[in-house]
Amino acid sequence: MITFSLLAQAARSWHSRGLYMGMHWGWWLFWIAVLLIVAWAFWRLFAERSEARKEAAGALRAEEALRERFARGEIDQDEFVQKLRALQASRSLV
């Protein structure tokens, strides 16, 4: 019991006498900054992947719509091939 009381008194006296010199706030700010940076890095990583998946899905939908138009006879083979190559070229640029 005396040991606990001495430790509690010692811890209280260190803080009240200013041995930390305000560094406990510095450590809080440091760890908050570290957590914010890690959260930002994860967000950027997954946001970029999500955008890439959306772009790929959009390109596939465009090709599928082009194939459907060709199957229905709305466009001829030359126009289909020309537009398909244009879609594939635009996808390779991204």
C-alpha positions in Angstrom: 0.0 0.0 0.0 2.8 2.4 0.8 4.5 1.6 -2.5 1.4 2.5 -4.5 1.0 5.7 -2.5 4.6 6.6 -3.1 4.4 6.0 -6.8 1.2 8.0 -7.0 2.7 10.9 -5.1 5.9 10.7 -7.2 3.9 10.7 -10.5 1.8 13.7 -9.2 4.9 15.6 -8.1 6.7 15.1 -11.4 3.8 16.6 -13.3 3.1 19.4 -10.9 6.7 20.4 -10.8 6.9 20.6 -14.5 9.4 17.9 -15.2 7.5 17.0 -18.4 7.7 20.7 -19.4 4.6 20.4 -21.6 5.9 17.6 -23.7 2.9 15.4 -23.0 1.0 17.8 -25.3 3.7 17.5 -27.8 3.4 13.7 -27.8 -0.3 13.9 -28.2 0.1 16.2 -31.2 2.8 13.9 -32.6 0.6 10.8 -32.4 -2.4 12.5 -33.7 -0.4 13.8 -36.7 1.0 10.3 -37.3 -2.5 8.8 -37.3 -3.8 11.5 -39.6 -0.9 10.8 -42.1 -1.5 7.0 -42.0 -5.3 7.5 -42.5 -4.6 9.9 -45.4 -2.2 7.4 -47.0 -4.7 4.6 -46.8 -7.5 6.8 -48.2 -5.3 7.8 -51.1 -4.3 4.3 -51.8 -7.9 2.9 -51.9 -9.4 6.0 -53.6 -7.0 5.7 -56.5 -7.8 2.0 -56.8 -11.5 2.8 -56.7 -11.2 5.4 -59.4 -9.2 3.0 -61.6 -11.9 0.3 -61.2 -14.7 2.8 -62.1 -12.8 3.9 -65.2 -12.2 0.2 -66.2 -15.9 -0.6 -65.6 -17.0 2.5 -67.7 -14.8 1.4 -70.6 -16.2 -2.2 -70.5 -19.8 -0.8 -70.4 -19.0 1.3 -73.5 -17.6 -1.7 -75.4 -20.6 -3.7 -74.3 -23.0 -1.0 -75.6 -21.0 -0.9 -78.9 -21.3 -4.7 -79.2 -25.0 -4.5 -78.6 -25.5 -1.9 -81.2 -23.5 -4.0 -83.7 -25.6 -7.1 -82.8 -28.8 -5.2 -83.4 -27.6 -4.0 -86.7 -27.5 -0.3 -85.8 -23.9 0.0 -87.0 -22.0 -1.9 -89.7 -18.8 -3.8 -89.2 -16.4 -1.0 -90.3 -18.0 1.5 -87.9 -17.9 -1.1 -85.1 -14.2 -1.8 -85.6 -13.4 1.9 -85.9 -15.2 2.7 -82.7 -13.9 -0.3 -80.8 -10.3 0.7 -81.7 -11.0 4.2 -80.6 -12.3 2.9 -77.2 -9.3 0.6 -76.8 -6.9 3.4 -77.7 -8.5 5.8 -75.2 -8.3 3.1 -72.5 -4.6 2.5 -73.1 -3.9 6.2 -72.7 -5.3 6.2 -69.2 
